[in-house]
């Protein structure tokens, strides 16, 4: 498990997106559509985003990255 702990505006989310991309992992977050827009703004593509609700109710085994897990 990898945890990224840092202050607001420090780049935690972009670091997690890079980890997700490198590991072909699903990115679990509160607002998948907004995160997809954010990823494109960072120049990061090829990440599958899923909401917390969808993750809990329909997750299939595989690599995951969870944003705001705390």
C-alpha positions as CSV (number, residue, x, y, z in Angstrom):
1,X,0.0,0.0,0.0
2,X,1.2,3.5,-0.8
3,X,-0.2,6.5,1.1
4,X,0.4,10.1,-0.1
5,X,0.1,12.4,2.8
6,X,0.7,16.1,2.4
7,X,-0.9,19.5,2.7
8,X,-3.6,21.1,0.6
9,X,-2.4,22.1,-2.9
10,X,0.7,20.0,-2.7
11,X,-0.1,17.7,-5.7
12,X,-1.4,14.7,-3.9
13,X,-4.1,14.0,-6.4
14,X,-1.8,14.3,-9.4
15,X,0.7,11.9,-7.7
16,X,-2.2,9.4,-7.1
17,X,-3.2,9.8,-10.8
18,X,0.3,9.0,-11.9
19,X,0.4,6.0,-9.6
20,X,-2.9,4.8,-11.1
21,X,-1.7,5.2,-14.6
22,X,1.6,3.4,-14.0
23,X,-0.2,0.5,-12.3
24,X,-3.2,0.3,-14.7
25,X,-5.4,1.0,-11.6
26,X,-8.9,2.2,-11.2
27,X,-9.1,5.6,-9.6
28,X,-11.8,5.7,-6.9
29,X,-13.1,9.2,-6.0
30,X,-16.2,11.2,-5.1
31,X,-16.7,12.8,-8.5
32,X,-15.3,10.8,-11.4
33,X,-16.3,13.3,-14.1
34,X,-14.5,16.2,-12.3
35,X,-11.5,14.0,-11.8
36,X,-11.4,13.0,-15.4
37,X,-11.3,16.7,-16.4
38,X,-8.6,17.4,-13.8
39,X,-6.5,14.5,-15.2
40,X,-6.8,15.9,-18.7
41,X,-5.6,19.3,-17.4
42,X,-2.6,17.5,-15.8
43,X,-1.9,15.8,-19.2
44,X,-2.7,12.4,-17.7
45,X,-4.9,10.0,-19.7
46,X,-5.9,6.4,-19.8
47,X,-7.2,6.2,-16.2
48,X,-10.6,4.7,-15.4
49,X,-12.4,6.7,-12.8
50,X,-15.2,5.3,-10.5
51,X,-17.3,6.8,-7.7
52,X,-17.0,5.5,-4.1
53,X,-20.6,4.2,-4.4
54,X,-20.0,2.3,-7.6
55,X,-16.7,0.9,-6.2
56,X,-18.5,-0.4,-3.1
57,X,-21.5,-1.9,-5.0
58,X,-19.9,-3.2,-8.2
59,X,-16.1,-3.5,-7.8
60,X,-14.3,-6.2,-9.7
61,X,-10.9,-7.3,-8.4
62,X,-7.9,-5.4,-9.7
63,X,-5.5,-2.5,-8.9
64,X,-7.1,0.5,-7.3
65,X,-6.1,4.0,-6.1
66,X,-8.4,5.7,-3.7
67,X,-8.5,9.5,-3.5
68,X,-9.3,11.1,-0.1
69,X,-9.3,7.7,1.6
70,X,-9.1,9.2,5.1
